[in-house]
Amino acid sequence: MNPQPLTGLRLVIADDHAVVRMGFRLLLEGAGATVLAEAESGEQAIALFAEHRPDALVMDVSMPGQGGLATLERLTAHHRGARVLMLSAHDDMQIPARALKGGATGYLCKRARPDELVRAVGCVARGERYIDPELAPRLALAQFSDSDPVAQLSDKEFTVFKQLALGRSVAEVADTHHLAPSTVGTHLYRIKQKLNASNAAELALIAVRSGLIEV
């Protein structure tokens, strides 16, 4: 590999863990990139992207507040040419499928080797689609499977479902996503119907079985 494969690329990193951001910065700058800024939330990532217009945004899926998927939706709505590499520690297929469908240029599992992250960032910054090689076959097969009940949810329902499954209240979800509580309540009603769940505990169990949250 070229010792400086990311030379000239301008990046923004978004992750709520400072140690993780520092590790990413050291790795990516060691490969020749310039890290313009670091965000610890989705809201901050959007602001920093608008300010710096980087070649790529490297963003974690799981962050406080609106989270990575909702951030991706807002970002791509306002910046259609945005190049975003989404990172996640989860093994489920729902998140990468929805991230790529929602406009992410690439998706990589956080368990990947450092050189794989460098390769992924380089591809995404050049506008090339990148999918974690370990996830790609499973992701392709998942498109033909209806075994995961969560696949029935719309993108907005999925975002609300994940927040509620983590134990957040309707009011908290409404405030985080700038929605009316009644709108979140409507989403919750539809989510329960689609997933055949009657309470928050059952929603959390479904999320665990789908690999969306850890116990």
PyRosetta script that sets phi, psi and omega in degrees:
from pyrosetta import init, pose_from_sequence

init()
pose = pose_from_sequence("MNPQPLTGLRLVIADDHAVVRMGFRLLLEGAGATVLAEAESGEQAIALFAEHRPDALVMDVSMPGQGGLATLERLTAHHRGARVLMLSAHDDMQIPARALKGGATGYLCKRARPDELVRAVGCVARGERYIDPELAPRLALAQFSDSDPVAQLSDKEFTVFKQLALGRSVAEVADTHHLAPSTVGTHLYRIKQKLNASNAAELALIAVRSGLIEV")
pose.set_psi(1, 138.6)
pose.set_omega(1, 172.5)
pose.set_phi(2, -52.8)
pose.set_psi(2, 128.5)
pose.set_omega(2, -177.2)
pose.set_phi(3, -63.1)
pose.set_psi(3, -18.7)
pose.set_omega(3, 179.2)
pose.set_phi(4, -128.0)
pose.set_psi(4, 60.4)
pose.set_omega(4, -172.9)
pose.set_phi(5, -69.5)
pose.set_psi(5, -15.8)
pose.set_omega(5, -177.8)
pose.set_phi(6, -108.4)
pose.set_psi(6, 17.3)
pose.set_omega(6, -178.3)
pose.set_phi(7, -54.7)
pose.set_psi(7, 130.1)
pose.set_omega(7, 176.9)
pose.set_phi(8, 88.7)
pose.set_psi(8, -8.8)
pose.set_omega(8, -178.2)
pose.set_phi(9, -84.5)
pose.set_psi(9, 139.5)
pose.set_omega(9, -178.7)
pose.set_phi(10, -110.3)
pose.set_psi(10, 125.6)
pose.set_omega(10, -171.7)
pose.set_phi(11, -128.2)
pose.set_psi(11, 156.0)
pose.set_omega(11, 167.1)
pose.set_phi(12, -123.6)
pose.set_psi(12, 136.6)
pose.set_omega(12, -179.8)
pose.set_phi(13, -110.2)
pose.set_psi(13, 134.9)
pose.set_omega(13, 177.6)
pose.set_phi(14, -128.8)
pose.set_psi(14, 114.0)
pose.set_omega(14, 177.2)
pose.set_phi(15, -159.8)
pose.set_psi(15, 141.1)
pose.set_omega(15, -175.6)
pose.set_phi(16, -81.4)
pose.set_psi(16, -3.4)
pose.set_omega(16, 178.2)
pose.set_phi(17, -103.9)
pose.set_psi(17, 118.1)
pose.set_omega(17, -176.6)
pose.set_phi(18, -61.6)
pose.set_psi(18, -38.3)
pose.set_omega(18, -179.4)
pose.set_phi(19, -65.8)
pose.set_psi(19, -39.3)
pose.set_omega(19, 177.8)
pose.set_phi(20, -64.5)
pose.set_psi(20, -45.0)
pose.set_omega(20, 178.9)
pose.set_phi(21, -59.4)
pose.set_psi(21, -42.7)
pose.set_omega(21, -179.9)
pose.set_phi(22, -62.9)
pose.set_psi(22, -41.5)
pose.set_omega(22, 177.8)
pose.set_phi(23, -62.2)
pose.set_psi(23, -43.8)
pose.set_omega(23, 177.6)
pose.set_phi(24, -61.9)
pose.set_psi(24, -44.5)
pose.set_omega(24, -178.1)
pose.set_phi(25, -59.9)
pose.set_psi(25, -48.5)
pose.set_omega(25, -178.8)
pose.set_phi(26, -61.3)
pose.set_psi(26, -42.5)
pose.set_omega(26, -179.6)
pose.set_phi(27, -65.8)
pose.set_psi(27, -48.6)
pose.set_omega(27, -174.9)
pose.set_phi(28, -71.9)
pose.set_psi(28, -39.0)
pose.set_omega(28, 176.8)
pose.set_phi(29, -69.6)
pose.set_psi(29, -31.7)
pose.set_omega(29, 174.7)
pose.set_phi(30, -64.5)
pose.set_psi(30, -23.5)
pose.set_omega(30, 178.3)
pose.set_phi(31, -93.1)
pose.set_psi(31, 6.4)
pose.set_omega(31, 174.2)
pose.set_phi(32, 105.4)
pose.set_psi(32, -7.9)
pose.set_omega(32, -178.3)
pose.set_phi(33, -77.8)
pose.set_psi(33, 163.3)
pose.set_omega(33, 171.8)
pose.set_phi(34, -112.5)
pose.set_psi(34, 119.5)
pose.set_omega(34, 176.5)
pose.set_phi(35, -89.2)
pose.set_psi(35, 110.4)
pose.set_omega(35, -174.5)
pose.set_phi(36, -76.3)
pose.set_psi(36, -34.5)
pose.set_omega(36, -175.7)
pose.set_phi(37, -165.2)
pose.set_psi(37, 162.8)
pose.set_omega(37, 177.7)
pose.set_phi(38, -126.7)
pose.set_psi(38, 136.9)
pose.set_omega(38, 178.2)
pose.set_phi(39, -116.5)
pose.set_psi(39, 146.0)
pose.set_omega(39, 178.1)
pose.set_phi(40, -111.2)
pose.set_psi(40, 4.4)
pose.set_omega(40, 177.8)
pose.set_phi(41, -151.0)
pose.set_psi(41, 164.6)
pose.set_omega(41, 178.5)
pose.set_phi(42, -64.4)
pose.set_psi(42, -40.8)
pose.set_omega(42, -179.9)
pose.set_phi(43, -61.0)
pose.set_psi(43, -42.4)
pose.set_omega(43, 179.1)
pose.set_phi(44, -68.0)
pose.set_psi(44, -35.8)
pose.set_omega(44, 178.8)
pose.set_phi(45, -61.5)
pose.set_psi(45, -41.7)
pose.set_omega(45, 179.1)
pose.set_phi(46, -64.0)
pose.set_psi(46, -44.2)
pose.set_omega(46, -179.8)
pose.set_phi(47, -63.6)
pose.set_psi(47, -43.3)
pose.set_omega(47, -178.6)
pose.set_phi(48, -70.4)
pose.set_psi(48, -34.0)
pose.set_omega(48, 176.7)
pose.set_phi(49, -63.8)
pose.set_psi(49, -45.1)
pose.set_omega(49, -179.9)
pose.set_phi(50, -63.6)
pose.set_psi(50, -34.8)
pose.set_omega(50, -179.0)
pose.set_phi(51, -73.3)
pose.set_psi(51, -42.3)
pose.set_omega(51, -171.6)
pose.set_phi(52, -102.7)
pose.set_psi(52, -21.7)
pose.set_omega(52, -176.0)
pose.set_phi(53, 45.9)
pose.set_psi(53, 62.7)
pose.set_omega(53, -176.8)
pose.set_phi(54, -71.1)
pose.set_psi(54, 168.4)
pose.set_omega(54, 174.5)
pose.set_phi(55, -69.8)
pose.set_psi(55, -28.3)
pose.set_omega(55, 178.4)
pose.set_phi(56, -158.4)
pose.set_psi(56, 149.0)
pose.set_omega(56, 171.6)
pose.set_phi(57, -108.4)
pose.set_psi(57, 125.2)
pose.set_omega(57, 176.9)
pose.set_phi(58, -102.8)
pose.set_psi(58, 110.6)
pose.set_omega(58, -167.5)
pose.set_phi(59, -132.1)
pose.set_psi(59, 133.4)
pose.set_omega(59, 175.5)
pose.set_phi(60, -74.0)
pose.set_psi(60, 145.0)
pose.set_omega(60, 177.7)
pose.set_phi(61, -70.8)
pose.set_psi(61, -41.8)
pose.set_omega(61, -173.4)
pose.set_phi(62, -98.3)
pose.set_psi(62, 102.8)
pose.set_omega(62, 176.9)
pose.set_phi(63, -136.6)
pose.set_psi(63, 157.6)
pose.set_omega(63, 177.6)
pose.set_phi(64, -65.6)
pose.set_psi(64, 162.9)
pose.set_omega(64, -178.5)
pose.set_phi(65, 80.9)
pose.set_psi(65, -134.8)
pose.set_omega(65, -172.8)
pose.set_phi(66, -75.1)
pose.set_psi(66, -15.2)
pose.set_omega(66, 176.8)
pose.set_phi(67, 81.7)
pose.set_psi(67, 167.6)
pose.set_omega(67, -173.6)
pose.set_phi(68, -67.3)
pose.set_psi(68, -40.6)
pose.set_omega(68, -177.6)
pose.set_phi(69, -66.9)
pose.set_psi(69, -43.3)
pose.set_omega(69, 177.9)
pose.set_phi(70, -66.7)
pose.set_psi(70, -36.7)
pose.set_omega(70, 176.6)
pose.set_phi(71, -63.1)
pose.set_psi(71, -44.0)
pose.set_omega(71, 178.2)
pose.set_phi(72, -58.6)
pose.set_psi(72, -43.3)
pose.set_omega(72, -179.9)
pose.set_phi(73, -61.4)
pose.set_psi(73, -46.0)
pose.set_omega(73, 179.6)
pose.set_phi(74, -67.2)
pose.set_psi(74, -40.5)
pose.set_omega(74, -177.6)
pose.set_phi(75, -64.6)
pose.set_psi(75, -48.7)
pose.set_omega(75, -177.7)
pose.set_phi(76, -70.2)
pose.set_psi(76, -22.8)
pose.set_omega(76, 176.1)
pose.set_phi(77, -68.9)
pose.set_psi(77, -33.5)
pose.set_omega(77, -177.7)
pose.set_phi(78, -97.9)
pose.set_psi(78, -23.7)
pose.set_omega(78, -178.7)
pose.set_phi(79, -132.5)
pose.set_psi(79, 85.4)
pose.set_omega(79, -171.5)
pose.set_phi(80, -64.2)
pose.set_psi(80, -24.3)
pose.set_omega(80, 179.8)
pose.set_phi(81, -92.3)
pose.set_psi(81, 9.3)
pose.set_omega(81, -176.6)
pose.set_phi(82, -61.5)
pose.set_psi(82, 137.0)
pose.set_omega(82, 177.0)
pose.set_phi(83, -109.9)
pose.set_psi(83, 116.8)
pose.set_omega(83, -172.4)
pose.set_phi(84, -127.7)
pose.set_psi(84, 127.3)
pose.set_omega(84, 171.5)
pose.set_phi(85, -102.7)
pose.set_psi(85, 115.5)
pose.set_omega(85, 179.4)
pose.set_phi(86, -91.3)
pose.set_psi(86, 137.8)
pose.set_omega(86, 179.0)
pose.set_phi(87, -120.1)
pose.set_psi(87, 143.8)
pose.set_omega(87, 178.7)
pose.set_phi(88, -152.6)
pose.set_psi(88, 149.8)
pose.set_omega(88, 175.3)
pose.set_phi(89, -95.3)
pose.set_psi(89, -3.0)
pose.set_omega(89, -175.7)
pose.set_phi(90, -85.8)
pose.set_psi(90, 154.8)
pose.set_omega(90, -178.0)
pose.set_phi(91, -99.9)
pose.set_psi(91, -5.5)
pose.set_omega(91, -175.3)
pose.set_phi(92, -68.6)
pose.set_psi(92, 162.0)
pose.set_omega(92, 179.0)
pose.set_phi(93, -95.4)
pose.set_psi(93, -16.8)
pose.set_omega(93, -177.8)
pose.set_phi(94, -63.4)
pose.set_psi(94, -45.1)
pose.set_omega(94, -175.2)
pose.set_phi(95, -66.2)
pose.set_psi(95, -50.7)
pose.set_omega(95, 177.8)
pose.set_phi(96, -61.5)
pose.set_psi(96, -38.0)
pose.set_omega(96, 179.5)
pose.set_phi(97, -62.3)
pose.set_psi(97, -44.6)
pose.set_omega(97, -179.0)
pose.set_phi(98, -72.0)
pose.set_psi(98, -34.8)
pose.set_omega(98, 178.5)
pose.set_phi(99, -64.1)
pose.set_psi(99, -46.9)
pose.set_omega(99, -179.7)
pose.set_phi(100, -67.2)
pose.set_psi(100, -40.0)
pose.set_omega(100, 176.5)
pose.set_phi(101, -65.3)
pose.set_psi(101, -32.7)
pose.set_omega(101, -177.6)
pose.set_phi(102, -81.7)
pose.set_psi(102, 0.5)
pose.set_omega(102, 174.1)
pose.set_phi(103, 116.9)
pose.set_psi(103, -0.4)
pose.set_omega(103, 176.9)
pose.set_phi(104, -65.0)
pose.set_psi(104, 140.3)
pose.set_omega(104, 178.0)
pose.set_phi(105, -81.1)
pose.set_psi(105, -28.7)
pose.set_omega(105, -179.5)
pose.set_phi(106, -152.5)
pose.set_psi(106, 163.8)
pose.set_omega(106, -179.8)
pose.set_phi(107, -144.1)
pose.set_psi(107, 131.5)
pose.set_omega(107, -178.6)
pose.set_phi(108, -139.8)
pose.set_psi(108, 138.2)
pose.set_omega(108, 175.8)
pose.set_phi(109, -77.1)
pose.set_psi(109, 142.6)
pose.set_omega(109, -178.5)
pose.set_phi(110, -68.1)
pose.set_psi(110, -12.4)
pose.set_omega(110, 177.3)
pose.set_phi(111, -80.0)
pose.set_psi(111, -4.2)
pose.set_omega(111, -176.6)
pose.set_phi(112, -64.3)
pose.set_psi(112, 156.4)
pose.set_omega(112, 176.9)
pose.set_phi(113, -67.3)
pose.set_psi(113, 152.6)
pose.set_omega(113, 179.3)
pose.set_phi(114, -54.9)
pose.set_psi(114, -40.6)
pose.set_omega(114, -179.3)
pose.set_phi(115, -67.6)
pose.set_psi(115, -24.6)
pose.set_omega(115, 177.1)
pose.set_phi(116, -72.1)
pose.set_psi(116, -36.9)
pose.set_omega(116, 175.7)
pose.set_phi(117, -63.1)
pose.set_psi(117, -43.8)
pose.set_omega(117, 178.3)
pose.set_phi(118, -60.1)
pose.set_psi(118, -44.6)
pose.set_omega(118, 179.4)
pose.set_phi(119, -62.2)
pose.set_psi(119, -43.5)
pose.set_omega(119, -179.2)
pose.set_phi(120, -63.8)
pose.set_psi(120, -43.9)
pose.set_omega(120, 179.5)
pose.set_phi(121, -62.3)
pose.set_psi(121, -41.7)
pose.set_omega(121, 178.9)
pose.set_phi(122, -61.8)
pose.set_psi(122, -44.2)
pose.set_omega(122, 178.5)
pose.set_phi(123, -61.7)
pose.set_psi(123, -48.8)
pose.set_omega(123, -176.7)
pose.set_phi(124, -63.9)
pose.set_psi(124, -42.3)
pose.set_omega(124, -179.2)
pose.set_phi(125, -63.8)
pose.set_psi(125, -25.8)
pose.set_omega(125, 176.7)
pose.set_phi(126, -88.6)
pose.set_psi(126, 1.2)
pose.set_omega(126, 179.0)
pose.set_phi(127, 84.9)
pose.set_psi(127, 15.5)
pose.set_omega(127, -180.0)
pose.set_phi(128, -95.3)
pose.set_psi(128, 139.3)
pose.set_omega(128, 178.6)
pose.set_phi(129, -69.6)
pose.set_psi(129, 135.9)
pose.set_omega(129, 179.7)
pose.set_phi(130, -134.7)
pose.set_psi(130, 130.5)
pose.set_omega(130, 176.0)
pose.set_phi(131, -128.9)
pose.set_psi(131, 132.7)
pose.set_omega(131, 178.5)
pose.set_phi(132, -46.5)
pose.set_psi(132, 123.5)
pose.set_omega(132, -176.9)
pose.set_phi(133, -57.9)
pose.set_psi(133, -29.6)
pose.set_omega(133, 179.3)
pose.set_phi(134, -76.3)
pose.set_psi(134, -27.7)
pose.set_omega(134, -178.8)
pose.set_phi(135, -88.4)
pose.set_psi(135, -27.0)
pose.set_omega(135, -171.4)
pose.set_phi(136, -53.5)
pose.set_psi(136, -48.9)
pose.set_omega(136, -179.5)
pose.set_phi(137, -63.5)
pose.set_psi(137, -41.9)
pose.set_omega(137, 179.6)
pose.set_phi(138, -66.8)
pose.set_psi(138, -36.5)
pose.set_omega(138, 179.5)
pose.set_phi(139, -65.6)
pose.set_psi(139, -40.2)
pose.set_omega(139, 178.1)
pose.set_phi(140, -63.8)
pose.set_psi(140, -43.4)
pose.set_omega(140, 179.5)
pose.set_phi(141, -67.0)
pose.set_psi(141, -34.4)
pose.set_omega(141, -177.6)
pose.set_phi(142, -64.1)
pose.set_psi(142, -25.7)
pose.set_omega(142, 179.6)
pose.set_phi(143, -65.3)
pose.set_psi(143, -20.2)
pose.set_omega(143, -177.3)
pose.set_phi(144, -106.7)
pose.set_psi(144, 8.6)
pose.set_omega(144, -178.3)
pose.set_phi(145, -113.1)
pose.set_psi(145, 139.4)
pose.set_omega(145, 176.5)
pose.set_phi(146, -115.1)
pose.set_psi(146, 22.8)
pose.set_omega(146, -175.2)
pose.set_phi(147, -75.6)
pose.set_psi(147, -22.2)
pose.set_omega(147, -179.0)
pose.set_phi(148, -92.1)
pose.set_psi(148, 113.8)
pose.set_omega(148, -177.7)
pose.set_phi(149, -63.0)
pose.set_psi(149, -24.6)
pose.set_omega(149, -178.9)
pose.set_phi(150, -64.6)
pose.set_psi(150, -22.3)
pose.set_omega(150, -179.9)
pose.set_phi(151, -62.9)
pose.set_psi(151, -19.0)
pose.set_omega(151, 179.8)
pose.set_phi(152, -72.0)
pose.set_psi(152, -20.9)
pose.set_omega(152, -173.8)
pose.set_phi(153, -75.7)
pose.set_psi(153, 143.9)
pose.set_omega(153, 171.6)
pose.set_phi(154, -69.8)
pose.set_psi(154, 168.4)
pose.set_omega(154, -179.4)
pose.set_phi(155, -60.2)
pose.set_psi(155, -41.5)
pose.set_omega(155, -180.0)
pose.set_phi(156, -68.3)
pose.set_psi(156, -41.1)
pose.set_omega(156, 177.4)
pose.set_phi(157, -63.4)
pose.set_psi(157, -38.9)
pose.set_omega(157, 179.9)
pose.set_phi(158, -62.8)
pose.set_psi(158, -43.3)
pose.set_omega(158, 179.3)
pose.set_phi(159, -61.6)
pose.set_psi(159, -45.8)
pose.set_omega(159, 179.6)
pose.set_phi(160, -65.9)
pose.set_psi(160, -42.8)
pose.set_omega(160, 179.4)
pose.set_phi(161, -56.9)
pose.set_psi(161, -46.1)
pose.set_omega(161, -177.5)
pose.set_phi(162, -63.4)
pose.set_psi(162, -39.5)
pose.set_omega(162, 179.0)
pose.set_phi(163, -66.6)
pose.set_psi(163, -45.2)
pose.set_omega(163, -179.6)
pose.set_phi(164, -66.2)
pose.set_psi(164, -36.9)
pose.set_omega(164, 179.5)
pose.set_phi(165, -66.1)
pose.set_psi(165, -24.6)
pose.set_omega(165, 177.5)
pose.set_phi(166, -81.0)
pose.set_psi(166, -1.7)
pose.set_omega(166, 176.2)
pose.set_phi(167, 99.2)
pose.set_psi(167, 7.9)
pose.set_omega(167, 179.7)
pose.set_phi(168, -80.8)
pose.set_psi(168, 148.4)
pose.set_omega(168, -178.4)
pose.set_phi(169, -80.7)
pose.set_psi(169, 165.6)
pose.set_omega(169, 176.5)
pose.set_phi(170, -58.1)
pose.set_psi(170, -41.6)
pose.set_omega(170, -179.7)
pose.set_phi(171, -64.1)
pose.set_psi(171, -41.0)
pose.set_omega(171, 179.7)
pose.set_phi(172, -66.0)
pose.set_psi(172, -42.6)
pose.set_omega(172, 178.7)
pose.set_phi(173, -64.3)
pose.set_psi(173, -41.4)
pose.set_omega(173, 179.2)
pose.set_phi(174, -61.5)
pose.set_psi(174, -43.4)
pose.set_omega(174, -179.3)
pose.set_phi(175, -67.1)
pose.set_psi(175, -43.1)
pose.set_omega(175, -178.3)
pose.set_phi(176, -63.3)
pose.set_psi(176, -40.8)
pose.set_omega(176, -174.6)
pose.set_phi(177, -100.2)
pose.set_psi(177, 10.0)
pose.set_omega(177, 178.0)
pose.set_phi(178, 55.6)
pose.set_psi(178, 47.7)
pose.set_omega(178, 178.9)
pose.set_phi(179, -119.6)
pose.set_psi(179, 158.8)
pose.set_omega(179, 173.2)
pose.set_phi(180, -73.3)
pose.set_psi(180, 141.9)
pose.set_omega(180, 177.5)
pose.set_phi(181, -54.2)
pose.set_psi(181, -34.7)
pose.set_omega(181, 179.4)
pose.set_phi(182, -64.7)
pose.set_psi(182, -33.7)
pose.set_omega(182, 177.9)
pose.set_phi(183, -67.2)
pose.set_psi(183, -43.8)
pose.set_omega(183, 177.3)
pose.set_phi(184, -63.7)
pose.set_psi(184, -39.3)
pose.set_omega(184, 177.9)
pose.set_phi(185, -61.5)
pose.set_psi(185, -38.8)
pose.set_omega(185, 177.4)
pose.set_phi(186, -65.1)
pose.set_psi(186, -43.6)
pose.set_omega(186, 176.6)
pose.set_phi(187, -59.4)
pose.set_psi(187, -43.4)
pose.set_omega(187, -178.7)
pose.set_phi(188, -61.6)
pose.set_psi(188, -41.9)
pose.set_omega(188, 178.9)
pose.set_phi(189, -60.0)
pose.set_psi(189, -45.0)
pose.set_omega(189, -179.4)
pose.set_phi(190, -69.3)
pose.set_psi(190, -36.9)
pose.set_omega(190, 178.3)
pose.set_phi(191, -62.0)
pose.set_psi(191, -46.3)
pose.set_omega(191, 179.8)
pose.set_phi(192, -61.8)
pose.set_psi(192, -39.6)
pose.set_omega(192, 178.5)
pose.set_phi(193, -63.5)
pose.set_psi(193, -47.8)
pose.set_omega(193, -176.0)
pose.set_phi(194, -67.6)
pose.set_psi(194, -35.1)
pose.set_omega(194, -176.3)
pose.set_phi(195, -96.4)
pose.set_psi(195, -0.5)
pose.set_omega(195, -178.9)
pose.set_phi(196, 55.1)
pose.set_psi(196, 46.4)
pose.set_omega(196, 179.8)
pose.set_phi(197, -115.2)
pose.set_psi(197, 145.6)
pose.set_omega(197, -177.2)
pose.set_phi(198, -110.9)
pose.set_psi(198, -13.6)
pose.set_omega(198, -178.7)
pose.set_phi(199, -153.6)
pose.set_psi(199, 177.2)
pose.set_omega(199, -176.2)
pose.set_phi(200, -64.4)
pose.set_psi(200, -35.3)
pose.set_omega(200, -179.3)
pose.set_phi(201, -63.4)
pose.set_psi(201, -39.9)
pose.set_omega(201, 179.3)
pose.set_phi(202, -69.5)
pose.set_psi(202, -35.9)
pose.set_omega(202, 176.2)
pose.set_phi(203, -63.0)
pose.set_psi(203, -43.1)
pose.set_omega(203, 179.9)
pose.set_phi(204, -62.8)
pose.set_psi(204, -39.9)
pose.set_omega(204, 179.9)
pose.set_phi(205, -64.2)
pose.set_psi(205, -42.0)
pose.set_omega(205, 178.2)
pose.set_phi(206, -62.8)
pose.set_psi(206, -41.0)
pose.set_omega(206, 179.0)
pose.set_phi(207, -63.5)
pose.set_psi(207, -39.5)
pose.set_omega(207, 178.0)
pose.set_phi(208, -65.4)
pose.set_psi(208, -45.4)
pose.set_omega(208, -179.7)
pose.set_phi(209, -64.4)
pose.set_psi(209, -28.6)
pose.set_omega(209, 179.6)
pose.set_phi(210, -85.3)
pose.set_psi(210, -3.3)
pose.set_omega(210, 179.3)
pose.set_phi(211, 80.0)
pose.set_psi(211, 15.4)
pose.set_omega(211, -176.4)
pose.set_phi(212, -83.4)
pose.set_psi(212, -28.7)
pose.set_omega(212, 176.8)
pose.set_phi(213, -134.9)
pose.set_psi(213, 154.6)
pose.set_omega(213, -178.3)
pose.set_phi(214, -103.3)
pose.set_psi(214, 154.1)
pose.set_omega(214, 178.3)
pose.set_phi(215, -115.9)
pose.dump_pdb("model.pdb")
